[in-house]
Amino acid sequence: MFQEYRFMTTVLDFRLHASGQDPAHFSQQMGAACRGLGLFHLTEHGIPARLLADVLDRSARFFALPEEEKARLDIRQSQANRGWAGPGVELRGGRYGRPMTKESYSIGLDLRSDDPRVRAGEPFRGSNLWPEDDLFRDVMRDYYKEMLGLGRGLMRAVERDLDLPQGFFQPHFTEPMATLRLSYYPADPWFAEAQGDDPPQFDYGALTLVLGDGRGGLQVQTSSGQWIDVPEVPGSLIVMVGDGLMRWSNDQYRAVPHRLRSPARPRHVAAFYLDPNPDSLIAPLPGTGAAQYAPIRAAEYLRARLDETYLPMAQSR
């Protein structure tokens, strides 16, 4: 159930917790990982291996499309954080950081354009911008659904570890701003020289569930400031604590600083960012001591962070 897998990373088996039992204390061991490194590997998570392979395969096919075809899906045309971000659109280290050579593609809750929430202009409610590939759409819809269910299950483990009432977090993840982001990292020798000067990255939401292509490259920073490599355990997902859960837990959990090492070969990653419902109030939990953060609505926080991430369209031409 619990083991150390080099460099302080923790591997946890999700089966018993998912069954409603917890004889090996999954929640407590998960909580220890979230308080320490802020990261763990999750095995036996229930996501079919065929679906994991299909996600990476269809992702690679998408990024191989001609740029003019992907450009029709430009994320900067979406108010809902959906679509394609081409090379140079994402900034490394915030608003004044260097443009990244990576590409990404993001989807969220799959809503129709005539959905009342979309028509009302609710924050981060919009239609996904799909390429003309039905199989791609079907695979990503299936994966999004699976990951959302898994994320909700992990939040139930968070409730147990933090001694919260059962179901405490569930109202915050009924229709969340969760995002599935596919990323393509080309081989980038310049990044190898520059990455030591870059500030660490932090994810915005509660948890991030990462599917890699087996080529590794993820590094996290320990509390002592040391950068360590995170291995990819076959069949597992990497789970990282985000800023949102760190704020909610009032610093009981640690949002993990991370970066990607220079890829010697092109690399594909699929990350599922579990952000809460737009109107959820992220406020330090009662009984956790002096509040380290002011309460903030989830949509307001996500918008502020995204505004620091993407280069405005006018500046990219």
WOLINSUL-V241205 format. One line per field, one symbol per residue. phi: phi as a letter, one per 40 degrees, with the letter a starting at -180 (. if undefined). A space follows every 10 residues. Layout:
phi: ???
//
This chain:
phi: .bacbffgcb bbccdccccg bacbgdcccc cccccccgaa cbbfcgcddc cdccdccccc cccccdcccc ccbdcccbcb gbhcbcdgcc bcghdbcccc ccbaabbbdc bccccdcccc gcdfbacccc ccaccdcccc cccdcccccc ccccccccdc ccfcddgdcd ccbcbccdbc bcbbbcdadc cccccccccc cbccccbbbb bbcgcghcbb bcccgccbcb cccdgbbcbb cbddcccccf gccbcccaab cdccbdbbbb bbccccddcc ccbdccgbgd ccaccacccc cccccccccb cddcccc
//
